Amino acid sequence: DAVTAPDGTLYIPDRINAAIRKADVAGNVVTIAGNVPPTAIGMWTDDAAGTTARFKNPHGILLHKKSSDSVYQLYVTDCDNHAIRQVDSAAGNAVSTLLGSNYPTPTPGFVDGLLASAMMKYPSGCALDAANEIVYFADRENHAVRKFSLIAAAFLSTIAGTGVGAFVDDVQGASAQFKNVKDIAFHGSSLYVADYTNKRVRGIDLSNGNYDVNTVMA
């Protein structure tokens, strides 16, 4: 995954090197967070600036800018640390944990609720809605799609999937089942999910609050 800023800068989660990197339009590449040397991979250092911070298999990435902000913030699914991290470009690329309560010993779980106590298991692909407010992400080994707001109350909820890896289709989100969801993307009023082990692309209808799930490609 990668994301492009309005000025053309490309931000990349470098999974193997456990780092967040950026490439400008001239082709210059620099590391802004995390650390490239292999000896650093797998550590988790929080509330640290830039390359002092550590990730483990960063996967999804998105940009977000509140109306009150002068710069964009980066949000990263730190897959093997079972966390979602923020990279604050206004503060020397300082890294903090937004979601995932198990620092400094990452522990997976499947818990909805306030971000400080919510838990996930290998968060992967992520996407931001058209209103620039709600983050949706694939919670890979919880076999679920989950969401939280960057604007409103800090609360994580599951919109589809039960936490059990299986295949249940053509039902509302609360009854649907996936197996190893890896990536997600928006198109119109639907969210499309790569249901990896089931070898399908599944659609989630966001228009009516039921989060109806169906297979669109198999």
Disulfide bonds with the S-S distance in Angstrom:
none
